[in-house]
């Protein structure tokens, strides 16, 4: 599993995130080409990167020079711009999720409906580029999970379109709810709304760096110079290696529900998966007063229980849930890329405790992509790839 750990000791912003990801080996030309798929006039901005230094630490600096000032956009306009673009579905999904979290935070701060939210700094061209650029880079790197360190709160004030606001800015504070934070830092804005939204939408967990095989390190520089620490965001890219028949302790949480619509339950399932649930499923049951209902269950690791339980209670009509500890055994899994008649396709391999591979299946997302590109039924692509058989060990 490809994972990314963001060391936010100095904080996080949108431009720092893009810079750190580019520093992992993505060319600026590739980013420009992908951003060109948005409905933004090419002459409205200019992108550049440069080598910078923060307290003798070398880092990449990512700059967006905007030629159109004082741009305001509503949430619906930004969401439409993303969804109607020619970007990949994975990039659209990540970028839309980030802007959705931003819109929800702004709506809460200003006491308005999400449809009434108008962005100022966030709606400007540079912030759209930061958010969509982050999604593009993550997709290019094929990052499957993101983890981050605890976040510095900072202190003082920041000047915005709404006037001078305390640090962290109100929308940032809302987005940081549920994240581990600390104030072992000097003055200044350490986490911007864009940086907080990226983590709120995409991070699977926070705290110490997970055990992984390190592949590469990227370093992105912030605009400000802090006296207490180098203003850089470090991105550690690596692989989590799963062992044969790994035994681990998980939490099974469940709730009986008989008064939520299928649409609400389906959305709750999506959110639980997005926030790191290992599995989510429904079991039909008969409840009191002869009402048909379901047990909504999810599996998670112990540190995720509180966050996911809160999410289930917020997104459904459930007023409580129960949970218990369970042990599970999982076989070693890995993903390999192979050249096929449909081009390069990823295959998921499962290996038994003797080291012999006995299951080899093409990735659904790759089959889906080829089906959309060629018009061949996804089922047929899957069957043709499986007919090739499992390679000899």
N, C-alpha and C positions, 0 to 999 in steps of 0.2 A: 504494500500500500504506500503510495507516494504522499508524504505529509509535509506541511510547511509550518515551522514554528517562528513566530514573530516576537523578537526580543524588544519590548516597548519600554525599556528603562528610561528613555528620554521622552516617551510619548509616541503618538502616531498621528499622521495626517494623510490626506489623499496623495499629495505629490511625493511624500516620503515612501509611501507604499509602492507607487509605480516605479520610483527610482530603484528601490531595493529589488524589485522583481526584474527590472531590466538588467540590473547588475548580475543577475543569475545566468545571463547569456542570451537575452532576447534583443534583437536589433531594433533600433529606433525606426528603421524603414518598415519593418513588419508592423510595428504598432501604428505608424502613420497610415499604412495601407488599410488595416482593419478599421481604424477610426474613420477613414474615408467613406465607410458604409453607412455612417450616420447622416442625417439631414442637417449638417452644419456646413455653411459655406467655407470652402477651402481658404479663402482670403480673410476669414474672421479670426484666425489664430495661427500661431507659429510655435512649433515644438522644438526644444533643444535639450541636449544633455551635456554635462561637463564633469570633469573630475574635480572634486572639492575635498576639503579637509576640515575635520572638526576635532580640535585638541589632538592633533597629530594622527588621527585615524582617517584613512583615505575612504571616501564615499562618493557615490554617484549623485549628481544633482540633476533633477528633472524640472524644467521650466516651461510654462505655457504663457506665451505672450498673446494677450487678447486684444484684438483691434476694435471690437465692438464693446463699449462699456455700458454699465447700468442695465444689463439684461435681466428681465424678470420673466420667469416661466412658471406656470401652474404645474402641479403634479401630473395631471392627466396628459398635458402636452409632452412632458418628458417621457412618461411611460409609453405614449404612442410613438414617439421618436425611436425608442429602443425596440419595441415589439414589431414595428413595421420596417425596421432596417434589414439589411441582408447579412447581419451578423449571425453566427451559429446559435442554435437553440440554447446551448450551455452558457454562452456569453450573455445572451438576452436574459436568461433566468437569473444569473448572478447579479447583473446590473439592475434588473427590475426589483429584486429582493432588497438590494441596498437602498434604492430610492424609496421603496415602500416603507422601510424602517425610518428613513428620514422624514417622510411625510407624516407618519404616525406620531413621531416625536414633536414635530412642529405643530401639528393639530392639537396635541395635548397641551403644549406650552401656551398656545394662543387661544385655546378654548373654542375651536372651530371644527367643522367637519373636514375630513381629509380632502374632499373635493374643493374646499375653499382655500387650501394651502397654496400660497405663492412663494416661491423661493427667490431669495436675493443672491447672497454669496453662493449658495448651493446650486441655484438655477443658472448661474453664470457659466459661460463656455468652459472655463478652466476646471470647474468642479465636475461638469459632465464628463470631460475628458479624463479626470482623475478616477472617477468611478467606473466608467466603461473601460478605461485603460487597465484598471486593476483586474476586471473580469476577463479581458482579453489575455493578459499575461498569465493569469491562473489557468486558463483553458490551454494556453500554449504549453505550459509546464506540466499539464495533466495532474494538477494537485487534487487529491481526493479528500483530504481533511486539513483543516487549519487549526492550530493551537496558538495561544498567545500568553505572554506573561501578564502579571498584574499591572494595572495602569496607574500612572501618577496623576493625582487630581490637579496639581498646580494651584496657583492662587493669584490674586490681583484682579485686573479688569481687562476686557478686550473690547475694542471699538467695532461695531457692526452696523448694518443698515437700520437696526432697531435702536441704535444709540449705544452707550457704554453699558456693558453687561458684566456681571461677576464671572470669574473663572472657577469651575468649568461653566461655559455658557449653558443656559437653561436646556436647550435641546440636547446638548452633549450629555448633561447630567441625566436626562431621561433615558438616553440610549445606553448609558453605562449601568443602568439598573440591572442587578444580577451579576455584574462582573466584579472580580476582586480589584480593589483600588487601594492606594496608599498615598500619603502626603510626605514621603521622605524625599522631597525635592524642593528646589528654590522657587521663586516667583515666575510667573509667565503662563501662557496657555500651552499646555503640554499635549492635550488631546483635542483635536478639532471635531466638529460635527461629522465631517466626511470620514475621518479616521474611525470615530466611534461607530458610525453606521456600518462600515465595512466589517468590523468585528461582530457587531450585533447580528448582522445578517448571515455571516459566513463561518464564524468560529465555532468549532465543536467543543472546545474546552479551554480553560485558563489555568495558569499556575506554572509548575515546573515543566521544563522541556521533556517530552516523552523520549523513552529509549528508542533510538533509531540509528541506522547506518547513514552517516552524514555524506551527502553527495556534493553539495555546493553551498556557498555562503554569499549572500548579496547584502550590500550596505547602501542605504539611502540617506542623504543629508537633508536636514530641515533648513528653513530659512533663517531662523534665529540662532544666536549663539548664547548658550547657557553657561554660567560659571560653575555650576555644580556637577555637570556631566556633559559628555560630547553629545550634541543633538543629532543622533543618528538612529535609524531603525535598521536592525539586523534581521535578515530573513534566512533561516536555516532550512535548506531543502534536503530531505532524506527519505529513506525507505524504512518502514516498520516491517521487520521480518517475522512472519508467523511460523511457529514451530509445529512439528507433527503432534497431533493430538494434544494441543494446548488446553490445559484445564484452567478455568477462570471462574470467579464468582460474579454473578450478575444479579440484578434486581428485576423481579417480575411485578409490575404494578397494573392494577385493573380497576375498572369501575362499571357498575351496572347502570345503563342509560336507556330510558324509554320515551324521552321527550325531546330529542334532538333530531333534526332532519338529516337525511342521507348526505345532503350537500355540506352541512356543518361538520358531520363526522368525517367526511372525505377530506375536507380542508384541514381539520385537526390532525388527521393522519399525515398529511403532507408536512405540516409544521413540525410534528414530532420527529419525522425523518430528517428534516432540514437541521434540526437542533441536536442531532446526534443519536437518536434512538437506534438501538441495534435491530429491533424488529417492532412492528405494529400490526395488530390483527384484531378481527371482530369475531365473536362467537354468538350465534343467535340463542336467546333464552326466552322463557315465559315468565313474566313478572306479575306482581300482585294486580288485582282487578282485571285479570286476564289480558294484560297488555303485552304485546310482543315487544321485546327489547333486545339489546346486545350487550355483551361484555366487551368493552374496549380495553385491550391490553397492550402494554409496551414493555420491551426489554431494554435495560440500560445498565451501564456500569454504576457502582455506588455513588461516585461524585456527581453524576448527572441527575440523580433522583429528584432533588428539590426543584431544579429548573424545569424539568420535563413534567413533573406533577403540577406545578403552577401553570404551565402552558395548557395541559389537558383541562384543568378547572376553568381557565379563562376562555378557551375556545369551544367548550361544550356546555351543556346544561347540568353536568355532573356537580354534585355538592360535596363529594368526598371520594376517596379511593382507598384501596388497601394494597399492601405490598409485602413481599416476602423475598428472602434470599434463595437463590438456586445456583447450582453448579452446572456448568456445561463443558462439553468436550468438543473441540473444533479441530479439524484436520488442517494440515499445512495447505495454504493456497498461494498462488502466484499468478501474475499476468505476463504473458509473452506476446510479442508482435510477430506476425508471420505474413509473408507475401502470398497472396491467393489470386484467383481469377478476378476477384473484385478489388484488388489492390491490397494495401497493408491493413490487416485485420488483427485486433487483439483477441487472444484466447485466454480464458480462465482455466487454470489447471489445478486439480485437487490431487494431493499425493498422500498415500497411506503411510502407516507407521514404519513400513519397511523401506520407504523411499521410492516405491514404485508408483508411477502415475496411472490412475485408473479412470480419471474423468477429465475430459478436454472439450470445453464448450466455447463457441464464439461469443463475444460480448454482444449483448442485445443492442446497446447504443450504436455499435458499429454496423450491425445488420440493419438497424433502423435507418441510419444515415445512407447506406448504400441503396436501400429500398426507395428512399425519397429521391436520390440522385438518378437512379436508373429506371424506376417504374416497375421493377421486378417485385413480386410479393415478398414481404419480409419472411414469411414462412418458407418460401422456396429457397431464399438465400441461406437461411439457417440450416435447412436440410442438406443443401449442396455442400456447405462447409463441413457439416458433421459427417457426411459420407466419405470424406477423405480419411477418416479413421484417426486413432491416436498414434502419434509417432512412436517408434521403438525407443525404449529407454536406453 
